[in-house]
């Protein structure tokens, strides 16, 4: 996950992790601010439903979402 890119995008939209947590809870994803920070630090990973909710509330395109949350696989 590209945490710095994600946080920069969040900030560029005038939002913060508190806002994100609140919006995710409104959408049915029970995730706290501290849990989001742990996931951004790589302690754990965002689940597919969480990524879907984040993409929805932040209005991310599929390309941006894929770029941020998924590392390119090299074979």
Buried (B, 14 or more C-beta within 10 A) or exposed (E): BBEEEBEEBBEEEEBEBEBBBBBBEEBEBEBEBEBBEEBBEEEEEBEEEBBBBBBEBBEBEEEBBEBBBEEEEEE
